[in-house]
Amino acid sequence: MPNPKRKHSKQRRDKRRTHDKAALPNVVTDKTTGEYHLFHRAFQIEGDLYYKGKLFIQDFKG
């Protein structure tokens, strides 16, 4: 199994890791209810479950 001939510097390691940061979650407001929720996810309001602005499950227990 190949191994590096010389140690990589901290600067080189850190340059590579600059792209590994976590992205912020994509939060949107629903047009019909005005609530904030994660994009492409169902969300709960007062016991009801909504998805794509429509009532998905009424009296959701989850």
C-alpha positions in Angstrom: 0.0 0.0 0.0 1.5 3.3 -1.0 2.5 5.9 1.7 3.5 9.5 1.3 7.2 10.1 1.0 7.0 13.4 2.9 4.7 14.9 5.4 2.1 17.3 4.0 2.2 20.7 5.6 -0.6 22.1 7.8 -1.2 24.8 5.2 -1.7 22.2 2.4 -4.1 20.2 4.7 -6.1 23.3 5.6 -6.4 24.4 2.0 -8.0 21.1 1.2 -10.4 21.3 4.1 -11.8 24.8 3.2 -14.5 23.1 1.1 -15.6 20.8 3.8 -17.7 23.3 5.7 -21.3 22.6 6.6 -24.0 24.3 4.6 -26.9 26.3 6.2 -30.3 24.6 6.1 -32.6 26.0 3.4 -35.5 27.6 5.3 -38.5 28.9 3.4 -41.9 30.4 4.3 -45.1 28.6 3.2 -47.3 30.7 0.9 -50.6 29.5 2.3 -49.8 29.3 6.1 -46.9 31.8 6.4 -44.9 29.4 8.6 -41.2 28.8 8.3 -40.1 25.2 7.5 -37.3 23.3 5.8 -37.5 23.0 2.1 -39.0 19.7 0.7 -40.1 18.6 4.2 -43.5 18.2 5.8 -44.2 20.6 8.7 -46.6 20.6 11.6 -49.0 23.4 12.6 -51.3 23.0 15.6 -51.4 19.2 15.3 -52.0 19.1 11.5 -49.3 18.0 9.1 -48.8 20.1 5.9 -46.8 19.4 2.8 -46.4 21.6 -0.3 -48.9 24.1 1.2 -51.7 21.5 1.5 -53.1 19.6 4.5 -51.5 16.2 4.5 -52.7 14.6 7.7 -55.3 16.1 10.1 -54.7 15.6 13.9 -51.2 14.2 13.4 -49.7 12.5 16.5 -46.0 12.3 15.8 
